[in-house]
Amino acid sequence: MPAWLKGILCLAFLFAGFSGRTAQAVDLRNAPARPRIVLATFFSEFLPGLRAITGDFESETGIALDVQGIPYLSYTMWLHARFLGHNPPEVLILENPGLAWKYGQAKLMTCFDDLIDVPNPFAPDAGPWSAAFRKPHIQQSLDTNGHLYLIPYTQYGVGFFYNKKQYDACGLRAPTTWAELIRDFDTLKEHGYTAFLTAVKPDDAQTIWIASTLLECFLRVHIPAVNLRPANPDWVFDFRDRQCTVGERIDISERIVAFERGIIDPARAPEFAEMAEIVKDMSCRWRPDFLSLGGEQIYKLFAGGATATMMNGTWFLGEFTDLQAVMREVAPEKAFDHGVFPFPRLTKETTLLARAGGVNQNAGMRACMMVATQKTEPWREEAGVALCQYLTLPRVANKVFANAQVYDIPAVAAVAPKPEARALLPREEFAFLPLVNVAGYDAQSLSEFW
């Protein structure tokens, strides 16, 4: 077929498959007769929902969509191999923002800096694409240089799962403050129960969540002193205003200055010492073998009634419900009803350290969408961007989440979290502009902390 004729046919196909503004989303003139792209993810809970919209996406765009699952335990190696082989999927839904930043800075991932501020071609209104998201999601998606290499899809909340049978036996209710949590742990211990179970291992993040959540709360008071170059010259920090930090960022040079001044140096900053004291005090209530436990053991031990309390996130709600269903079949005597409560508030009973606001429950990004750059076939990259735009339409996102067992908080503002997850949502949200995490600047910092 002559190239000019193929071009005409592809143009005809393009305008037949797209409507109105959508027709400008992808240039298919150099695409094959039936263009096809791949979306790959290790989130097995997302697969039914994503596959439920593939037919709609093809009918509305003329682009076939293949949704593929990849194994979680080897996905980073898998991803490296695909990029080295110059055949990455057009779109990835993963949980690690660091991967997007790393590949993005290497020019292997699409940068959404400009795209996020213009209208979504699939949307009926002319507002910026960014308006579809809960504002903190976009803020938390930026890399340290302020660039956007990923589109947020979900965020997680963290909190405590508890065994209602054991709590009821001790006459306890879900605590609201950290001091109440510690008193409950002591009561549980006095009644012969294991109050809390965790592990300090590379495959476990529960203790890191506790430490990082405390640190984010403690260090928030220093945001004005560390944000030396605000994007807005009239910027004023208000910890009560979740939107006051939107558009602001703390870059690497500001972090270096803050470190040199001792504000975020783990060896000199009192916030690190206070966090360590609180975790150390809490550890007196842990099961004593926490140093030998693996992260994956914690869930199973909790499901079997071996501990009254465990920390986890919104994503675990579905998995734990499934575990309980199995438990009721194979060992009904060990089955129990569970409850969840959000990260408790810090009061003067626990710490006198100055702080601005309380704990933010939404601890970080969960699922995020990334698009691989395509130098030889640019239509693939355009189609990948179009898929991200399509997936964040409220009508499409609602269909995905309705057909998926995803309990994390949707990034699209018009999509409500599942009812079971609402107990882990924040009662009040505070400004978010994290200065550092507990891992510090290198592996040695983390080992020294433990």
Salt bridges, closest charged atoms under 4 A:
ASP27 OD2 - ARG29 NH2 2.60
ASP56 OD2 - LYS399 NZ 2.75
GLU58 OE2 - ARG34 NH2 2.69
GLU60 OE1 - ARG395 NH2 2.80
ASP66 OD2 - ARG36 NH2 2.54
GLU90 OE2 - ARG380 NH1 2.87
GLU95 OE1 - ARG366 NH1 2.46
ASP113 OD2 - HIS147 ND1 2.61
ASP186 OD1 - ARG285 NE 2.82
GLU216 OE1 - ARG220 NH2 3.11
ASP238 OD1 - ARG240 NE 3.40
ASP251 OD2 - ARG229 NH2 2.54
ASP251 OD2 - ARG249 NH1 3.88
ASP265 OD2 - ARG268 NE 2.91
GLU271 OE2 - HIS222 NE2 2.76
ASP281 OD1 - ARG285 NH1 3.14
ASP289 OD1 - ARG287 NE 2.92
ASP337 OD1 - ARG328 NH2 3.03
GLU349 OE2 - ARG183 NH1 3.19
GLU377 OE1 - ARG380 NE 2.90
ASP408 OD2 - ARG366 NE 3.06
GLU429 OE2 - ARG242 NH2 3.73
